[in-house]
Amino acid sequence: MSVGVLNHWSSYKRALLHLYLNLLVIATTCCKGSLSLDQLHSNADIWDPCLLLPFPDKVYFDETSSTGSIIFVSNETSSTYQDWYIHTSTRVELTFVKQTYQIALLSGMDLDVADPRDNCISSLQQFVQILTCVRTGGLEPVSKQITFHIQPVNEYPPDVDAVPDIQISEGYVTPSYHLAGLLNYFKDRDCPKKHLVLSISKYSSSERDVSEFFMVNSSTGYLYQIKRFDYEDTAIQCNLGKGGGYLNITAEDGPHMTSKSLIVTFVDVDDTPPVFVNGQCTSTCFTCPVSAINANIHYGYQGTVVTEPPGIKALDPDTDPTNITYSMGVYPVKYTDNIRFENGTFVLLQSFANFSGYAEESDFTVTVTLQATDSNGQMSDNLTLSINIKVPPTTTTTTTTTTTTTTTSTVISECSLTCFTCPVSSLSAKVLDSYQDPIPFDPPSIKALNPSTTPSSTITYKIEVYPSKYNGIIKIENGTFGLIQSFANFSESKEKSDFIVTVIVQASGNNEKTLKKCVLTIYVVVRPISSTTQQITERASSSPMKNIIIIVLAVVVALLSVILVYAVYRVRVQKKKSEDNVMSYEEVKRNNGEIENVYATIQN
């Protein structure tokens, strides 16, 4: 038999069995006469499985239920056979196991979308299936409609697209300034779509966090700038930096959370003048700004003015890099031409003693003001340099009759008087840092004379050297200044550029009278001073080689001379031999005569 015939036969057998049992119950109760007609009908329903309806109207299950999952189990029935069947379905299956009906999934029912930008399909959230129970005895089949509801599960955290960077300009901001609708970039894969709640959270690095400038509407997702910023503010210059910072946005859909860090760029407005800072600084924050510096120097000092910090420069908090120009004022004005600002330091072209002609008689102060101007024409506050100059005292001798200042005079060594061109007040010389021995001043040597004493009076010399670290290598002997060792050796070649050494000489006689100070300026050149000096240095350094070359040439010349003499000798010897082998005319004539005599004898 076919499967269909067997199924119908089984149904008929069950129907006949039910009918038999119903008739048996009715007959028994009628004989007893204890049941009414309504009660008979009620008892009859007990034996009609189609009237039991073991299924609810609605069945709920989660979208995460996998294929084969049991989504419904009925209460245990009195039937021993399956009476209810489901029409053809690709979603669910009805089975009868141990007198209970079970419904299983034939396929998964995921409501979510693969792309969070796609819309959800609402029709997937529920579907309807019809169950039928076949009745016997000519009764109509019983049908049951069940609605299956798929319950969504929040499985996925919010997704976020590439959110564009945010720029805010320096200046006044009217709260609240709308910047962006962030819900356009935060989406959810779960269906139906959950409402995302946006908030601002702290960025991982506090120095780069800019959340204080913003707020977000948690409902609409609109981002607002609520606080203006000043590009020159210390917090920005020193912590956030000029590039900007980060804004951390968090999106929540309940159990899940997603964060996105947005790049915030500060757009500067050039509204601030330059600021003077320590030369080693790269920003205008913390202890870098400098408004005033001081220096204490000797009257005879020349060169770079030593300050703390040793160097300064101007930075523009607005833009970097920028063209900055400097203007300088000097007070008293008469010293303006003696001071320069070069590479962040102040330089004295001459000592104040030389520049003023030793006109200052007591300590004094020179004030230098420096101002920086940026490319936009904005000028900085003045930087003030106060140079305190120490002027050594002079000796004054007073008599009972008149008051005079008697001092010895420094003169050229060849001079015996302090008149005409003999007096000397300053000298200068240039030397290489590798040079040693006498310093080539012009005149080459000096001495001190006291006009009021005899030439035999004892005069002592005192010298001061600046920088003082070179004090130990300069000596004066017989009016000539010399270097005990070269500046390069003494400093271990630490000087990288040309520098100046100032020597102040003061002489005093046996009456303790002192002369006006004589200033000697030594320009020490780390590179060759001039082509002439270089030639002299090269000539001096190449003299041993020159001697060797001369010796070799002498030897070569001697050898050539010997060879030439020998060659002449050989030529003369050869010539003499040749002359010995050639007969003279008389010998030839005599020989011919003898031959003729012999020939005549033979003829006779």
Buried (B, 14 or more C-beta within 10 A) or exposed (E): EEEEEEEEEEBEEBBEBBBEEBEEBBEEBEEEEEBEEEEBEEBBEEBBBBEBBBBEEEBEBEBBBEEEBEBBEBEEBEBEBBBBBBEEEEEBEBEBEEBBBBBBBEEEBBBBBEEBEEEBEEEBBBBEBEBBBBBBEEEEEBEBEBEBEBBBBEBBBBBBEEBEEBEBBBEEBEEBBEBBEBBEBBBBBBBEBBEBBBBBBEBEEEEBBBBEBBBBBBEEBBBBBEBBBBBBBEEBBBBBEBEBBBBBBBBBBEEBBBBBBBBBBBEBEBBBBBBBBBBEBEBBBEEBBBEEBEBBBBBBBBBBBEBEBBEBBBBBBBBEEBEBEBEBEBEEEEBEEBBEBEEBBBBBEBBBBBBBEBEBEEEBEBEBEBBBBBEBEBEBEBBBBBBEBBBBEBBEBEEEEEEEEBBBBBBBBEBEEBEEEBBBBBBBBBBBBBBBEBBEBEBBBBBBBBEBBEEEBEBEBEBBBBBEEBEEBBEBEEBBBBBEEBBBBBBEEEBEEBBBBBBBBBBBBEEEBBBBBBBBBBBBBBEBBEEEBEEEBEEEEEEEEEEEEEEEEEEEEEEEEEEEEEEEEEEEEEEEEEEEEEEEEEEEEEEEEEEEEEEEEEEE
